[in-house]
Amino acid sequence: MADLKALADSLVNLTVKEVNDLAEILKEEHGIEPAAAAAPVMVPADGGGGGGAAEQTEFDVILVSPGGGKLNVVKAVKSITSLGLKEAKAIVDGAPGPVKEGVSKEEAEAIKAQLEEAGAEVELK
């Protein structure tokens, strides 16, 4: 069990390049291909003109900074986005940047609370 924890710790501390190298090794030498990550879908705002100050119905959750608990933030991003560890770590390493886009106000606030609980600095746009 301690070996698995050590393995998990080393995986979380990999750089993006190391993760890509690991994925390539798994693919070429063992025939294991990581699942393709679903890219976040941006829903364009209604560009139909008219309608003065309509209430915003879709929000983007932006990770400003992972704060001190980077490992917990990576776990939270992985859980929220259903992405793999590599993709979640890339999002956290790439902060500031979007975690989830075009979500309802309620979902955006729930995601923000979850990320802030993990130690991240988050904003809604």
N, C-alpha and C positions, 0 to 999 in steps of 0.2 A: 504494500500500500504506500509506503514511503517513497518507493521508486516511481510510482505513478504521480505522486505529488511533485516530486523533483522534475519529472518529465513535463508536467503541466506548467510548472514555474518557468522552465526553460523555454517552452513554446510561447508563453506570454511575453517573454523578454526578447523574442526574435525581432530583428529589424525587418522592414518590408522586403528588402532584397533577400534576406535569409529565408523568409517565408516563401518567396517566389522560387528560390533555389530548392527548398524542401518539396514544394509542390511538383517541380520538374522531376526531382529524383523519384518521388512516389509514382509519378505518371510513367516515367521511362523504365525504371527498374522493377516496379511492382505492379504495374498496370492499374494503379488506383488514380482515378482522375477526380479532383475536387469538384463538387457540384458548382455549377455556374451561379454566380450571385445575381440576384434580381436587382437591377439598378433602380434607384428611387425614381418614381414617375412624377414629372412636373406637369401639373395641370395648368394650362395657360389661363390668365385672368380674362374675364369677359371684355373683349375689346370693342364692344358695340356702341361706344360713345354714350351720350345721354346719362341719366341717373347720377346726380350729384354725388353726395357723400354716402354711398351705400355702406352698410355694416360689413366688415370683413368676415367671410365665412370660411376661408381656408387659410391655414397658417403653416409656416415653415419653422421647424425646431432647429435652431442653430447652436451647435456646441462651440462656445467661445473659448473655453479652456478646460482641460481635464482636471485641473486642480491637483491636489496631492495624492488622491486615490486613483491613479491611472488604471490599475488592474481592475478595480471595481467599476470604473467607467467603461472599460472595454467590455466587461461582462454585461453591463446594462445595455450598451449599444448593441451587442450581439443578440441579447434577448428581445430588445425593442424591434430591431430590423429583420430578425430571422436570417441574418447573414452569418457566414462562417467567421471563425476567429481571425483569420487573415484580413478579411474585409473590414471587420469591426475595428481591429487595431489600426488599420489604415485610416479609417474615419477619425479615430481619436488622435492619431499622430498628425493628421492634416488639419487639426483645429487651428483657426476657426473655420467652420464649414457646416453644411446642413447634415442633420442626422435623418430627418424625415421631412418630406415636403408635401404640401397640399392636403393637410389633415384638418379635421374639425377642431374647433376651439377646445372642446372637452378633451379630445385625444391629445392635442398639443400640450395642454396643461398637465395631463397625467404623465406624459413623457417627460416634460420639464421637471416635474416633482421627482420622478424616478431617477433622473440623471443628477439632480441636485442632491438627492439622498446619497448617491454614490460619490459625491464630492465634486461634481463638475459645475462649471459656470455656464449657464444656458440662457438664451434669449429667444423670444418668439417674434416672428416677423409676419 
